[in-house]
Amino acid sequence: MSQRSLFVLAALLLFSSEASAFEWTLHGAVKNETAYFVSGEKRFDKVQNSLDLKPEAVLSDRLEFRGRLLTWYDAAMDIEATNTTDLTPSIKKHYRTYARAKEAYFLYAGDAFDLRLGQQQIVWGKTDGLRMLDIINPLDLREFILDDFLNSRIGLVAARLNYYTYLGDSEHEFEFIVIPDTKVVEPAPAGSRWGFARPALPAAVTPVFQSGSKPGWAAENTGYGAAWRSNLSGWDLSLNWFYGWKGTPNIEKNQVGTVMYLKPVYSQMHTAGGSFSNAFGPWVVRGEVATNLNEALDTSGVTVATSITKQTTFNGAIGVDYTANNWTVNPQLFLRHIHGWSRDILEDQNSGFVSLRVATDYMNEKLKPEVIGLYSWSDRSWMLRPKASYEFSDHIKATAGVDLFGGRSSAFFGQFADNDRIYTEIEYSF
């Protein structure tokens, strides 16, 4: 069922005379986000005015509908002049308007199970900022990873069953997922200021970029997942398995003479892992591990047969939360290891990040400053995000912040070193 069909059905349920006896609610928010680049070419990044609607309907004692529609208009695309580099007509079109169903599903609550059918976000894992187990929903990367995951995750039509039972003295949850809706990561447009840097090629080679085919609805493209969760001796534990598409493409290369043909290709892989967390007074220890079996990796090869290889990768993260006297300090360590690594693979055998979040509040929790930093120790690039929010009331909140990047132009964060920006947000929720 398409996003449009789901919301048409929801609208009929909510607003038709036959549905007038049902209990329904509509929550949401109106928000302005304005950002201005203060490095590189100084200009507005966005003047985004958004409407976020969250309809819910109780259809019976056991059946509910839940939805979320996010739409916006970005006035910066009309304020700033068109150019032939990073604000072409096609780039402006991509950023100017947006309207998408983030969620639209039916929830049936049984005596010992919940069943969700429709478009949804399925969130796994225990870490913040970077994803290891939380890979089921691909991301919209129009603003790199700066947007909240609730907004950047792309909803998938799925069937999701959560079954609850007691084994011994502990409650256990078993989750089973079937996803016929195949979607992949949506990167920022090539050439835009948030577009990823293209691979470096020899000076004598002329690149020709070809369009690849993204996987779509087909039986062989269906994704599957399963998870177990429980609390044992104070530890929140999970075991997770997912088979689906790697959200980001690899680049298939084919050099013919001095011409290099570059084509994005997508592949499937198994991900198996788990997560854990426990509280010890003011301390919370949490983490996750994820093993990707047959993950496709780019190499330095220049033929179709040699430009991509498949290896097993090990990914892990551990974090600590310390909360005391209105202060929260949260360091995290992320590690990635490629088993069977060779020098032609265009990734280091070992890589990773460290992150630190420090937050507090003042004025009876109305003023909330925080700073988040991420450092990639494999390529020595970094991102720093200080911000402060103020709640004028239960419905109105304002935020101001800065996004800063550093490192080599070829590094993960360093490629955006000319995208330092200041921003403000004002939000009214209802």
N, C-alpha and C positions, 0 to 999 in steps of 0.2 A: 504494500500500500504506500502511495507516495505521500510526501509531506502535505501537499495540497489537499489530497483526499482526506487525510486524517483531520486537518483543521476544518474542512467543510463539514465533515461528520460531527466534529465537536461543536461547531457553530449551530448545526441543526439541533443537537441535543440541548444546547444551552438556551437557544432563543426561540425555538418553535413552540407553538401553543401546546403541543402534546407534552413538551418537556417542562411546562411551566410549574408542575408540581414538584419537580426535582429541586434539591437544595444545591445552589451553585454560588461560587464566589469568584471575584476577579481582583487580584492583587497585581502590583507592578511598580514601575518607577519611570520617571522622566529625568533625563540626565544630560548635562552638557560636559563634554571633555574637550579642552583646548590645550594643544601642545605646540611649542615653538622651538625649532632647532636653534641652538646657540653655538654650534660648531659647524664646520663645513659651510655650505651655502645657507645663510640664515634666512629662515622663512617659517611660515606655519606648517607644521606637520599635519595637524587636524583641528577642525572646529566642528566637532561631532555632536549632533543633537539626536538623542536616541529615545525610543519608547520600548519598554520591556513589559510585556503583558504575561500574566500567569493565571489562566483560567483553571478552575477546578470545579467538578460537578460530582455530587453524590447521587448515583443513579439507582442504588438500592442499598440494602444493609451491607452488602459485600462488594459491590461494584462501584468504582470511581473512575473518573476521567481526570487526567492531569496534563497540562500543556504549558508551553512557554514559547512565545513569539518575540523575537528581537529584531527591531528595525531601526535604521537611522539614516540621516542625511548629513554629509560632511561638507560644510560650507567652504572649507579651505580649498577644495577642488575648484571652486568658482572664484575665490579671492585671489589665489596665486596664478601667475601667468603660465600658460602652456609652453613647454619647451620640447626639445627633441631628445632629451637624455632621461631625466628621472620624473618628468611630469608630462609625458606624451598623452594624447587623447585617450588611448586605451588604458593607461595607468590611472588617469583621472576617473575614467568610467568604472574601473574596478573599486576605487575607494569612495566614490561620490555617494552611492546609495547602497543599502543592504537591507534585506528582509529575509529572514529564515526562521523556520520552526526549529527550536533547539530541542524541545521535547513535545510529544503528543502521544500518550499511551493510555491504555486502560489497565487498571489495577483491580484484580480480583483477590480478596482476602479470604482464604479458607480457614479451617480450624487449625491446621498445622502447616500451612503453606501460603505464599503470596505468588501470584502469577501476573506478570506484566507483559502486555502485548502492544507493540507500537514503537514509535521513535523515542529513544531514551539515551541517557548518558550513564555508562556503567563504570564506576570508579573503584579501582583496586589500589592497594599499597598504603604505606605509612609515611612517605617522605614528602617534603615540600619543594616546589621549584623545578625539579627535574623528574622525569618519568622513567620508571623501570618496569613495574607491574601495571601501571596505569597506561596501558597502550591500546586498549580496545577501541576507544574512540579516537580517530585522527584529529589533528589540530588545524585550525585556520591560522596561518603564520603571517598574516598581513602586517602585524606589528612585531615580528620576531616572536619572542616568548614573553613580551611585556604585558599582554592582556591576561586577565584572570582566566584560568582554565575553564570556569563555568561558562564564559563567553566564547572562548576559542575552541572548545571541544565541538566537534561536528556530530550531531545526533545520528544514531543508526537505528533503523527498524529492526527489532529483535524480539524474540520470545525469551523470557527470563523467569525461571522458576526457582524460588527460594523455599526450601523445606526445613522445618525446625523439629528437632526431636531430642529427647533425653537419653543419653547413654551413660549408665552409672549415675553419678551425682552431677553431671555437667550437661548443659544444653549445647547442642551442636547444630550448626547451620550448614546445609548443603545447597550449593547454587549450580544451576545448569543453564547454559546460554546457547541459543542458536541464532546466528546473524546472517540472513540472506542478503542483506543490504551492504554491498561492498563499496566503501569509500576510502580515499587515501588523503594524505596531508595536502592541504592547499597552500602552497608557498606564496610569498609576496611576488608580484609580477617581476619578471626579469628586467633589470635596469632601474627598478624603483629603489628608493633609499633603504628599504628593508629587504630587498632581494638578496639572496645569498650569492657570494662571490662565485664566479664560474671557474672551473678547473684551469690551472695554468697549463699552457701548451707551448711547445717549442716555437721560437720566433718565425721559423720558415714554414710553419704549418698554418693553413687556412681552415678555421673551424666552420662546419656547416651543422647547424642545430636542427634536428629532426623532432617531430612530435611523436611521442610514444602513445601507446594505447593503455588507458587506465582500466583496471578490472571493473566489471559491472555486475548486474544481477545475472547470475547463472548458478546452476546447482553445484558445479565444481569450484565456484568461488566462495561458497558458504563458509562462514567462520563458526567455530565451536569453542566453548569454554566451560570450565567446571572449577568450583572452589569449595573448600571446607573451612569453616571458622568455628572457634570455640575459645573459652576462657578456662585455662588449666593452671591451677595454683597461682592465680593472679596474673598470668600472662595471656594477653590477647594474641592468638595465633591464627595463621591462615596458611593453607596450601593452595596454590593456584596453577592452572594449566589453560593455555589458550592456543588455538591454531587459527591463524588468519594471515592477513596481508601485512607485510612491513609497510608502514605508512609512507616512508620516504623512498624515492626511486634511486636506483643505481644508474650510472652512466655507461651505456654500452658504446664502445669506441670501435671504429673501423677506418683505418688509415689507408687511403688509396693515393699513392704518389705524395703530393704535398697537401692533399685535402684530408681533413679528419672529420668523419661523420660522427656526431654525438647524439645518442638517443636515450631518453629515460626509459627504464624498464622496471617492472615491479615483480616481487616474488613473495611467496608464502613461507612461513616458518612456524615452528613450535616454540612457545615460551613456557617454561616451567619454573616455579619458584615458590616463595612464601614470604610472610611478613610476621613481625612480632612487636609487642610493646608491653611495658609494665611501668607502674608508678611506684616510686620509693620516696614517700614524703613529698618534698618540693621538686623532686627529680622525676622525669619520665624518660625512659630509654626506649627507642623505637628504631626499626630498620626493616629492610627487605632485601631479598636476593632474587635474581631472575637469570635464568640460563636460556639463551636463544640458540636453538638447534638449527644448523644450516642457514645461518644469517648471511645474506648476500653482502659482499664488501667490494668496494672499488679497488682496482689495482692499476699499476702503471702500464699494463699491456695495451697494445694498440690494435688488437683484432677482436672480433666478436667472441672468439673462443677464450681469449686470455684477459679481457678487460674487467671481468667480474669473477670472483671466486666465492665459495660458500664455506664458512667455518663456524664452529661453535664459539659463542662469546659468553663470558661470565660477567655479570653486573651485580654490584652490591652497594648498599648504603646503610649507614648507621647515623643516628642523630640523638641528641640529648636536649631535653627541654628543662630549664631551671626557672621556676617561678617563685618570686618572693618580693614582698613590699611593692607590689604593682609593677615589678619589672619581670620581663621574660627574656631569657637568653637562650638561643637555639643554634648551636653549631651542628653541621652535618658534613659527612665525608662520603663521597661517591667514587666508586672504583669500577673500572672496566678492563677486562683482560681478554685478548683474542687467543684462543687455543689454536695451535697450528699456524701461528703467524710466520710470514716470510717477508723479505725486504720489499717485494713488489706491492704489498698491500699499502694503500695510501692512508693508513692510520697507524699510530704507534701501537706496539703490542700492549702496553699498559698506559692508560689515561684516566682522567678523572677530574673531579671538582671538589672544592671545599666551599661551604657556604656558612654564613653567619647572619642571624636575625636578632636584633635587639629592639625591644618595644616596651613602652610604658604608657601610663595615662595620668592625667591631671584633671583638676576641676570636676571631681565626681564622675570620672570616666568620659567627660565630654571631649577633652583634648587628648588625642592619641598620636604621639610621634613614634616613628619606627624607622629603622634603616636595615636594608638587606644587601648583602654583598655576596658575589659569586666569583670564585677564582679558579681558572682552569690551569692546573699545575703542569699539564703536559705541553701546552703551548704558551703559557704565561700571559694569558689574556684575562680580563676581568670586567665585571659589571657592578656598579654601585647604585642603589636606589633609596635615598632618604626621602621621607615624606611625612606629612602630619595631617590629620583629619580632625575636624571639629563638628560636633553634633549640636546644631542649634535647637533641635527638638527631636521627637521620636521619628519625624518624617523628613527632616531636612539635614543634610550633611554636606560639608565642603571639605575638599582635599587639595593640598598643594604639594608638589614634589619635583624631584630632579632625577633624570636617568643619565648615567655617565658610563662610558665605555673606554677601554684601553687595551693596548697590545698591538702586535704586528697586523698588517692589513690582511694577511692570510690566515690569521687566528680566528677562533670561534667567535669571541666577543670583539676582537680587534678590528674585524672587517666593518664594524659599525662605529669606529672611533670618531667619524665625522657626523654622527647622529646624536650627540649629546643634546638633551632637550629639557626644558622646564615645562611643567603642565599644571593645570588646575582642573578640578572637577566640582560640580555642584549637582546634587541629586535630591529629588523629591520622591519619596516612596509613598504608596497608598495601598 
